[in-house]
Amino acid sequence: MRKLITLVSVVFAFTNMSAQLKVHSNGNVSIKTTETPNAALAIGGAGDATQSLFVKSNNVPLRVDRNGSATTSGAWTYAVDVANELTDSRMAIGISGLVRTADYAVLNKGRAFGIYGAAGYSTSGYNYSIYGNLLSTQNGAAVVGALNSMDVKVPGRYAGYFQGDVRTTGNFYGTVLTPSASRSALMGRSAVMPLSAESDGENSMSVGEKLSRLTAVQYNLSEPQAAQAFAASGDTVAAAPRSVTDAQALEKTHYGLDAEVLKEVYPDLVYESQEGDLCINYTEMIPLLVQSVNELRAQVVSLQGAQTYNVRARNGNETGIGGNALDVPALEQNDPNPFTQTTVVRYTLPESVKSAFLYIYDLNGTQVDQKTLQSRGKSSVTLEAGSLAPGMYLYALVADGKVIDTKRMIITQ
């Protein structure tokens, strides 16, 4: 009650002499209004019964200035100190700011700020226009941004959490993380398949072949359309100055991929922005580049091992191409390919070969299995998927320490 009396005294002291202060029969007080106040103290209107103080004005309804040396102890001073105690399951707001037209009609001019904060001139590095601090150990975020939503569930603890697109004209500093394909949440929605040409039912080209179709382009940025429209509208509000990054971005030459071409090859990597521009998900192109490198490596290994040679049964010397087909070691493509459980690899080994092996490698070059080949002439060996994970593998025929040939095989789920 003492605080209310003090507040009434302060308000009355700054009210001109013609203002009317009246205590009504309901115990509420009104100033500059003929209405019966619903709020405990109503200025310029009636207010609501849930309000202790209601102020209505065509100008600045309420201004608070704190100056001079604070008489309170502690490291903090406040111009306005607001506290709202949690008591039940309702949404509790410390400060609510709302800017709109009276009838919610679109005005298409001026500027609207729900909450505006400005700070400066303090210790360098410690000036915060808006500061959020997440307390307790509960999930949430110090700053939450959402589009047309008042109930955003934050899955962890974050300094900032945004529901909807986030755009900046400046730079991001830090580590950028994207959800992994091995996450259980993703696994529950769809199976994670190995990336390969054979897994593409519509196009059997390898990843490297697809990437070779892309076109690199260079370009320069123009003044943003929003800024152009702003300048042409004759708006009396001054436009925000360009940041250092924005100025450099307009001066520099930029490099990227032709989005139209990429859309034909990998349409899932191309998005359309709210402004109607085509945008590229460059982050998810990294796995494609890795896969392309693996394919190139497999081709190199295959070329290095594709040294077909003749072995004469009489003296075991290499004599070049020709002679009986059984004198030439050879490796055939496994059948079926791709396979789920077992596949057959056929091969040819001359009688003169002393030792022969079939080695199986993953695309990282790690040997995962080997088979000793005892039979000579035309023969075959059956391979089992066993504990091997679905994916692409290489198998190589090695005779007397020399790589005869290398081929690829696919294990599917």
N, C-alpha and C positions, 0 to 999 in steps of 0.2 A: 504494500500500500504506500509505503514511504517513497518507493521509486516512482509510482504513478503520480503522486502529488508533486514530486520534483519535476517530472516530465511535463506536467500541466503548467507548472510555474515557468519553466523554460520556454515552452511554446507560447504562453501568454505574454511573456516579456518581449518576444520578437514579433508579436502581432500588433498591427496598427491600432490606434485608439478607437477606430470605428468598428472594430471587430466585436462580435457578440459572443460571449462565453456564457453558456447556460447549463445548469445542472438540471436534468430532467427527473421526472418522477420514477423512472426505472433505474435511477442511480447513475446513468451514463452522462457524459459531458460532451457538448457540441461546441464548435467554434466555426464561425462564418457559414452557417447553414441554418435553414428553417426546418429541416427535417428532424424527426425524432431519431436520435442516434441508436443504432443497434450495437455498434462497437463501444467499448468502455470509454474511449476518447475518439470522437469523430470530428475531422476537420474538412469542411467543404462538401460533406455528404453524410449519408447515414451509416455506411459500412455494413458489416455482417456481425452477427452475434458471436461468431467464433473468433473475432478479432479483438485484441486489446487496444490497438491503435489503427485508425483508418485515416488516410490523408488523400484528398482528391483536389487536383489543381490543374489549370491549363498550362502552367509553367513548370517549375521544378517542384514536385510534391514534397520532396524531403532532401535536404542537403546536410551533411555532417562534416564539419571541419575540426580536426584535432591539431593543435599547434602548441608550441612552447614545450617546456620540460615536463615530462610526466611525473606525477607525484606518487604513482603506484610503484611497487617494487617489482623486480623481475626483468627479464631481457626483452619482453614483448610490450608493444604499445598497440592500441587498436583504435581505428576510427569507428568501426562497427564490429561488435562482437555478437555472434549469433550461435546459439546452441539449441539443438532439438533432441530431446531424450527419446530413445527407442522404448516403446511400451507394448506394442502389439504387432500384428502381422501386416499392418498397412505400410505404404511407401512413405518414408520420412525424408523430408527435404530441408536442408539447412538454409539455403538461399534459392529462391525461384525467380528467374527473370523471364519475362514474356514481352515480346514486341510484335504487334500485329495491327491490322486495321480494325475499326470498330465492328464491321460486318464480315470480317475475314475475306474481303474481296482483295484480289491482287492489285497492287498500286503501281508496280513497275517503275518506281522512281525512289530516290532516297536510299538510305542504308538502314539495316536492322541488326542490332546486336543484342542477343538475349542477355549476355553478361559480358561486360567489357572491363578488362584489367590493363592498367598501365603502371609501370614501375621503372625506376632508374635512379641515377645519381648516388647510389649506395656503393658499397665495396664492390670492386670489379669482380664479376663472376658470381655475384650473389644478388642479382636483381631479377625478380620473378614477376611477370605480369599476372599469370595465373599459376597457382601452385596446388598440386594435389598430393596427398599423403595417405596411403592405404594402411590402416591400422589393423591390429589383431592378426590372427593367423588364417582367417577365413579367405576363401577365394574371392577375387574381385580385382579392381583396377583403380589406380589413383586418378586416372582420367578416362572416361568412357565417351565415345562418340557413336551415335546411332542415327539411322534415317527412319523417321516416322515410327519410332518405337520407344516405349517407356519401360520395357521390361527385358533387359539384356542379361542373359546368364553367362558369366565369365568362367571358363573352364579351369583357370589357374590363377596365379597372382602376377599381375602385370602393372608396369608403370602406366602404360597406355593400351587401351583395347578399343577397336573400332569395328562396328557392324556396318559393312558397306564399303564402297571403294574409298581409297585414300590416295590423294594426289598431292605432289609437291613439285614446285618448280626448282627447288634446290637439290642438294645431295643428301643421301642417307649415309650415315657413318655407323659401322658396326658389322656384325655377322648376320647375314640373311639366311634363315633356315626355312626349308619347305618340308611338308609332311613326307615321310618315307613310304615307299611302296610295301615295306615289310611290316608296317604298323598293323596291329590286330584289328583296329577299327576299319582300316581299308580292306584287309583280308576278308572281313565279314561281308563286305558289299560285293566284291567281285574277285575272281581268281587273278593272281599275279602271274602273267605268262612271260616266258623268256622272249626277248626281242630277237627276231630273225626274219629272213626273207620268207621262209617256209610258213611262218605263222600268219602271214598276210594273205588271206584267201583271195583278195581282189587283185593284188599286184605282187608278183613273185620276185620283184627286184630286191636286191640287197639294200641295206641301209645306206651303204656307201654310194651305190648307184643312184638312190633317191636324192641324197645330199648333193651329188654332182649336178643335179638339175637346177639347184638353187642359183639365184643371181645376186651377187653383191652389188650394192649401189652406194653412192655418196651423194649428200644433199646438204643444203643449208636451210636453217630455220628462218621463217618470216615472223614478223610481229604477230603475237597471238590474236586471233579473231576477236576475242573478248576485249582486248585492249583497243583494237581498231574501232569496234562498235562504241566503246566507252568514249573515245575521243570524238567520234562523229555525232554523238547524241547531244552534245552541248551541256552535259551534266555539270552542274556547278560545284559538285564535290570533287576535290582534287584527287587524281589517280595516285595509287601507291607507287612509289619509286621502284625501279627495277633493282633486284638484288645483284650482288657481284656475280653469282653463278648465272643468272639470267642474261646479264650483259655478255658474259663470255660465251654462253651457248649460242647467242645470235651471231657472234663473230666467227666462231669455229666451224670447220667442215665436219659433218657427221657421217658415220658409216653404218650400214645395216644390210638387211636382206629385203628383197622385193617381196612384200607381204602377199601380193596377188599370186606370185609363183609359188611361194611357200604354202598358200592355201590349197593349191592344187595337189601338192605332194603330201603335206601333213596338215590337213585342215584343223585338227584338234589343237594346233599350236597358234592359231590365229583367232583373235577376239575382235569384236567391234566395240569401240568405246561409246560412252553416252553422247559424245560429239559426232559420232558417225565415222570416226577414223579407224582404220585397221591397225591393231596392235599385235605384237609378237611376244610370245612367252619364251624368251631366250633362255631362261633357267632350265626348262625341260628339254632344251636342245642339247644340253651337256651329255645326257645318257646316249643320245644318238651319235654324238661325236665319238664317245668312248667305244660304242659298238662298231662304228666305222673303222676305228683304229684296230680293233680286234679282228675285223674281217680282212683288213689289209695285211695284218700280221699272219693270219692263216694262209693267205694267198702267197706271201713270201716264203713261208715254211713249205707250202705245197710246191712252189717253183724250185726251191732248193733241193727238194727230195725227188723231183720228177726226172731223175737221171736213169733212164731205162738202159740197161746194158745186157749184152750177150755173155753167157757163160758156156764155154765149150765143155761138154762132159768129159772129153778126152784129157785135157790138160788144165782145165779150170781158168784159162786166160780170157780176158775181155778182148773180143775181136770186132766190136762194132755191131751195127744193126744187120740182121739177117739170120739165116739158119733156122732150125726147128723152133716152133713157138714154145715148146717146153723147155728150151734152153734159155728163155728170157723170163726173168722174174717179173711178175705183174701183180697189181692190186686192183680189185674191182670195187665199185660202189656197193655199200651195204644194202640189203633188201630185207624187209621194207625200210624206207626212210622217208619221213620220220617213223619212229616206233615207240611203243609204250613199254613192252616187257622184254622181247627178244628180237634180234636181227641177225642175219647171216652175212658174213664177209667172205667172199671168194677170192682166192689168190692162186698164183702159179709160182712154183719154186723148182729150179733145175736140181737134178740129183747131186750135182757137185757142190751145192750149198751146204756148208758144214753146220751153221747155226742160223736160225731165223726167229724173229719175234714180231709180234704185233703190239705196239705201244698205243695206249689211249691217253690223250691229254685234254685238259680243259682249255678254255681260251686264254687263260693266264699263263699257259705253258707248263703247268704242273702235271706231272704224270699221275694218273688216277688208277691205272690198271695196266697189266701186260699179259700176253698169252705167248707161251712157247709153241712154235709151229714145228711138229715132228714130221708131218706128211710132206712128200715131194710130188712134183707134177702139179696137176690141177686138184685143188682141195678147197676146203672151207672151214671156217670156225664160227661158232655161234656165240654172240655176245649177249649178256643179260644186263638190263638196266640196273638191277640190284639196288644198291643204296645211292646210286648216282641221282643227283637232282635233275629235274627237267631242264633242258638247255641244249646248247650246241657244243660238240666235242670234235676233236681231231683224232684220227687213228692213222698210224704210220707203219708201213712194212719195212723192216730192217733185216737185211741179209748179209751175213759175214761182216757186220759192222758198218754197212753202207745203207743209207736211206734210199729205198726204191721208189716209194710214192707215199703221198699223204692225201687223205680225203676227209670230208666233213660228214658228221652224222648228227641227227636231232633226236633227242629224247623228249617226249611229250607226256603230259599227265594222263 
